[in-house]
């Protein structure tokens, strides 16, 4: 369950390329900006005044959010299964 949640977070980061980039990451846009990162923007490239930035703190924040969500969901899933089996009583 933990790996599934972390995988979903990775997919959300990959999908942010299409959702946040100019031209939805598919079309070539003059002076467009490519952006990646969810919930924190961790990579940005392009624009009228060209820039290429990778934000380490945002990448660490995205990783920590994924790990915390994975731990939370795995813990909840464990206790819910424990209640179904009657072991907790």
N, C-alpha and C positions, 0 to 999 in steps of 0.2 A: 504494500500500500504506500509506503514511504517513497519508493522509487517511482510509482505512478504519479504521485503528486508533484514530485520534483520534475518529472518528465513533462507534465502539463505546464508547469512554470516555464520550462525551457521552450515549449511550443508557443507560449504566450509572448516570450521575448522574440522568437523568430517571426511571429505574426505581426509584431509591432513594426517590423521593417515595412510591411505592406500598408499598414494603417497610418503610420506617421510620416512616411517619406513623401516627397513631392511626386506626383504622378503615380501614387500608390505603389512605388517601387517597381513598376512594370514599364511605364512610359518614360521616355527620355524628355526631361524638362530643362530648358535653359535656365541656368542659375538656380536649379532645384537643390533641395537639401535632402540627403539620405540620413535617416534617424533610426536608431535601434535601441530598444530598452523598455521593459515594463516591469514594475511600476516606475522605475527611475531611468531616465534617459542616460545611456552609457556610451553611445557613439554618435557622432554628428560629423557629416562631411558635405562640403559644397557651399552654395550660396553665392550671392553677388560678390561679396568680399570673401573669397574662398577661405575656408577653414577646415581643418581636420583634427577633431578632438576625441580622445578616449578618456572617459572619466572613471578612474579606478575606484573611487569611493562609491559611485553609483553601481558599478559592477559588483562590488562587495555587498552593497545593500540589496541588490537583486538576489544574490546568492543566499544571503542571510534570510530574506523573506521566504525563499523557496525551502530552505532547510527548516525554518520555524513552522511554516504551513505543513510541511511533510511530517514533522514531529507531532504537531497538534492533531492532524487528521489520523495519523497512525495510532496515537494514544486513544482518541475517541473511538476509533474502529475496534481496537482491542477491548475496551471496556464494554462496548455495545455487544460484541460477540460473547463476552464473558457472561453478560446478563441473559442472553438467549439460551446458553447452555445450563443455566441454573447453578453455576459454580460459585457465584457471589453470594449465595444465600446459605 
